[in-house]
């Protein structure tokens, strides 16, 4: 029975990791579609979002079954609950990728700024890598890596700020950019929010290891004794 439970727990981890890879690919395709003006790719991101949602439901259902049927001990209970919480963050990342894709679908012949679009592509690649690093750190319960990843959020915030400022400056200089350039701000904002959810994942890694809820960006740590 114990071995069977461990196998089910490992399967739950694998399902979580696969969901994360789906989200990472969705982020990549959404921004690639936006910068390449590829509405077909954007529509693919929107249409595939239900697979991410289904994966979340499957993980949460399996987690509840394991808790109800196996009555796991403290450390395993914390692991299952952490997976449930973290997969909700993944699902929200997927929603932000869909927002980017929908911006691509809305654009109709608006004037483009290739420099800003290149900055968005660079930002998206950095965010995608952070998502993938956080997934690996989660599976390996690598607390030190989680802390390193979380520190990168400031860099992503700065990139979003710079793109926002650059976009506003260009809109002032060229009124023909106004309609299309508002989407640059939208895309940067969604990427910044995805990075925030990466930080959430890093906080769950620390909770998984220590039983403490840690706000990495504010260095505010609270003891949580519910599952210790």
C-alpha positions in Angstrom: 0.0 0.0 0.0 2.8 2.4 0.9 4.7 1.7 -2.3 1.5 2.2 -4.3 0.9 5.6 -2.6 4.4 6.7 -3.4 3.9 5.8 -7.0 0.7 7.8 -7.1 2.5 10.8 -5.5 5.2 10.5 -8.1 2.6 10.4 -10.9 1.0 13.6 -9.4 4.4 15.3 -9.6 4.8 14.2 -13.2 1.4 15.5 -14.1 2.2 18.8 -12.5 5.5 19.0 -14.4 3.7 18.2 -17.7 1.1 20.9 -17.0 3.9 23.4 -16.4 5.5 22.5 -19.7 2.2 23.1 -21.5 1.9 26.5 -19.8 5.5 27.3 -20.8 4.8 26.4 -24.4 1.6 28.5 -24.3 3.6 31.5 -23.1 6.2 31.1 -25.9 3.6 30.6 -28.6 1.5 33.5 -27.5 4.3 36.0 -27.7 5.8 34.5 -30.8 2.4 34.8 -32.4 2.1 38.4 -31.3 5.5 39.6 -32.5 5.2 37.6 -35.8 1.6 38.8 -36.3 0.6 35.2 -36.6 -3.1 35.0 -35.8 -3.2 31.3 -36.5 -0.7 30.6 -33.8 -2.5 32.9 -31.4 -5.8 31.1 -32.1 -4.0 27.8 -31.3 -3.0 29.2 -27.9 -6.6 30.2 -27.1 -8.0 26.9 -28.4 -5.5 24.8 -26.4 -6.1 26.6 -23.1 -8.8 24.1 -22.2 -6.2 21.3 -22.1 -4.4 23.3 -19.3 -7.6 23.8 -17.5 -8.4 20.0 -17.8 -5.0 19.2 -16.4 -5.5 21.4 -13.4 -8.9 19.7 -12.7 -7.3 16.3 -13.0 -4.4 17.2 -10.7 -6.8 18.7 -8.1 -9.2 15.7 -8.3 -6.3 13.2 -7.8 -4.9 15.3 -4.9 -8.3 15.2 -3.1 -8.6 11.5 -3.7 -5.1 10.9 -2.2 -5.9 12.9 0.8 -9.3 11.3 1.4 -8.3 7.7 0.7 -4.7 7.6 1.9 -4.8 10.0 4.8 -1.1 10.9 4.3 1.3 11.9 7.1 2.4 15.5 7.5 5.1 15.8 4.9 3.2 14.0 2.2 0.0 16.0 3.0 2.0 19.2 2.7 3.4 18.0 -0.7 -0.1 17.3 -2.0 -1.5 20.6 -0.9 1.5 22.4 -2.4 0.9 20.8 -5.7 -2.8 21.8 -5.7 -1.8 25.4 -4.9 1.0 25.6 -7.4 -1.1 24.1 -10.2 -3.6 26.9 -9.7 -0.7 29.4 -10.2 0.2 27.6 -13.4 -3.4 27.8 -14.7 -3.3 31.6 -14.1 -0.1 31.8 -16.1 -1.9 30.1 -18.9 -4.7 32.6 -18.7 -2.2 35.5 -19.1 -0.8 33.7 -22.2 -4.3 33.6 -23.6 -4.6 37.4 -23.0 -1.5 37.9 -25.1 -2.9 35.6 -27.8 -6.2 37.5 -27.9 -4.3 40.8 -28.3 -2.8 39.3 -31.5 -6.2 38.3 -32.8 -7.6 41.8 -32.2 -4.8 43.6 -34.1 -5.9 44.6 -37.6 -3.3 46.3 -39.7 -2.1 48.6 -36.9 1.3 50.3 -37.3 4.1 48.3 -35.7 7.3 49.2 -33.8 9.8 46.5 -34.4 12.2 47.6 -31.6 9.5 47.3 -29.0 8.3 44.0 -30.4 11.9 42.7 -30.2 12.1 43.8 -26.5 8.8 41.9 -25.9 10.3 38.8 -27.5 13.4 39.0 -25.3 11.3 39.6 -22.2 9.1 36.6 -23.1 12.1 34.3 -23.5 13.4 35.3 -20.1 10.0 34.7 -18.5 9.7 31.3 -20.2 13.1 30.2 -18.9 12.1 31.3 -15.4 8.9 29.2 -15.6 10.9 26.2 -16.7 13.6 26.7 -14.0 10.9 27.0 -11.3 9.3 23.8 -12.5 12.5 21.9 -12.2 13.2 23.5 -8.8 9.7 22.5 -7.7 10.2 18.8 -8.7 13.6 18.7 -7.0 12.5 20.8 -4.0 15.5 23.0 -4.6 15.1 25.9 -2.1 18.3 27.7 -3.0 17.4 27.7 -6.7 13.9 28.9 -5.8 15.4 31.9 -4.1 17.7 32.7 -7.0 14.8 32.5 -9.5 12.6 34.8 -7.3 15.4 37.4 -7.4 14.9 37.6 -11.2 11.5 39.1 -10.8 12.9 42.6 -10.3 14.6 42.3 -13.7 11.3 41.3 -15.3 9.5 44.2 -13.6 12.2 46.6 -14.9 11.8 45.3 -18.4 8.0 45.8 -18.2 8.5 49.3 -17.0 11.0 50.1 -19.7 8.7 48.7 -22.4 5.8 50.7 -21.0 7.9 53.9 -21.0 9.3 53.3 -24.5 5.8 52.6 -25.8 4.4 55.8 -24.4 7.2 57.8 -25.8 6.7 56.4 -29.2 3.0 56.9 -29.1 3.6 60.6 -28.3 6.0 60.9 -31.3 3.8 59.0 -33.7 0.0 59.1 -33.2 -0.5 56.4 -35.8 1.1 53.9 -33.3 -1.5 54.6 -30.5 -4.0 51.9 -31.4 -1.5 49.1 -31.9 1.0 50.1 -29.3 -1.6 49.8 -26.4 -1.2 46.1 -27.0 2.5 46.3 -26.3 1.7 47.6 -22.8 -0.9 44.8 -22.4 1.6 42.1 -23.4 4.4 43.4 -21.2 1.9 43.6 -18.3 0.8 40.0 -18.8 4.4 38.8 -18.9 5.1 40.7 -15.7 2.2 39.0 -14.0 3.4 35.6 -15.2 6.7 36.4 -13.5 4.9 37.2 -10.3 3.3 33.7 -10.5 6.8 32.2 -10.9 7.7 33.9 -7.6 4.6 32.3 -6.1 5.9 28.9 -7.3 9.2 29.6 -5.6 7.4 30.4 -2.4 5.6 27.1 -2.6 8.9 25.3 -2.9 10.1 26.8 0.3 6.8 26.0 2.0 7.1 22.4 0.8 10.6 22.1 2.4 10.0 24.1 5.6 6.3 24.4 6.3 6.7 28.2 6.3 4.9 30.6 4.0 7.6 33.0 2.8 7.0 36.2 0.8 10.3 36.2 -1.1 10.0 39.8 -2.4 9.3 41.3 1.0 11.4 38.9 3.1 8.4 38.4 5.3 8.2 34.9 6.7 5.3 33.6 8.7 5.2 30.3 10.6 2.5 28.0 9.4 1.9 25.2 11.8 -1.2 23.6 10.1 0.8 20.9 8.3 4.0 20.6 10.2 
